[in-house]
Amino acid sequence: MSTGLAILGKFFVAELLAIARQVLAAQPFRVLVGTEVTHYADVTVELRLAVDEKIKQQHGFAHGSALSILKLFETGACTAAKSAAFRKVQQQGAEQ
């Protein structure tokens, strides 16, 4: 079992989802483009990007840079939530 999965066994996934949402909400650009975290599981994070006129390119499709940024947002949200989980588990271990 990987370290990340072992921590998820001790840390509620709902808490990780809340942390990932807080990370996105605290960053104005992510709010501007309408990104939200919709799901957090053992090894996956699901984000939603509202594709409106400000996100589309001239042919009406989502711009490629918006899709690239979505991947970066996913990585950032996942990393922040996992880091918070590590800190919480370490604090709990130190208290015992």
N, C-alpha and C positions, 0 to 999 in steps of 0.2 A: 504494500500500500504506500502510495506517495505521501510526502509530508502534507501537501495541500489537502488531499482527501482525508488524511487522519485528522486534520484540524476541523474539517467540515463535520466530522463525526462528533466533535465536541462543541461546535459553534453552530447556532441555528442558521439555516439558509435564509430564513426571513430577515435575520439581522444583516446578513451580507447583502441582500437585496436592498435593504434600507440604506446601508452605507453607500452602495454603488449609486443609488438615486441621489443621495446627498452630495456626492462628489460631482455628479453632472449638474445638479441644480446650483451649485456654488460657482459655476463657470459661465459667465455671460454669453460667450460665443456658443456654447452648447445649447443654452436656452434660446438664443437667437435663431439657430437653425432647427429647433424643435426636436431635439433628440431626447428620448426617454428610455429608461431601462424597464423592460416588461417582464423579464424572467431571469432568475439566477438559480442554477442547479450545480451539482457536484463539479462539473468541468465545463459548463457552458454559461455564457451570458448572452441574453437576447436584448437587442436595442431596436427601437423603432425611430425612424426618421420621417418626419412629415414632408412629403415631396410636394411643395407648392411652387408657385412661379419663381420665387427667389432661389430655388434649388435646381430648377430645370435649365438645360442648355437650349440653344436655339431651335432644336428639332423636337422639343417637348419631353425629352427623357431626363431622368436624374443625371446631373453632371457627374462625371467620373471622379472629380475631386471630392464631391460630397460623399461618395461611396468610400473613398479612401479615408476620409476623416471619420466616417462611421466606424471603421476598423480601429483607428487610433483611439476613439472614444471608448470602444469596447475594451481595448487593452488597458486603458487608464482606469476605467471603472472596476474591472476585474482585479487589477493590481492593488488598487486602493482598498478594496473590500478584503482581499486576502491579507494585506498588510495589517489591517485592523484586527483581523481574526488572529494572526500571529501574536500581535501585541496583547490581545485579551487572554489568549491561552498562556502566554508567558507570565502575565500578571497573576492569573489564577494559580499557576504553578509556584510562583514566588510566595503567594499567600499561604500555601499549604505547608 
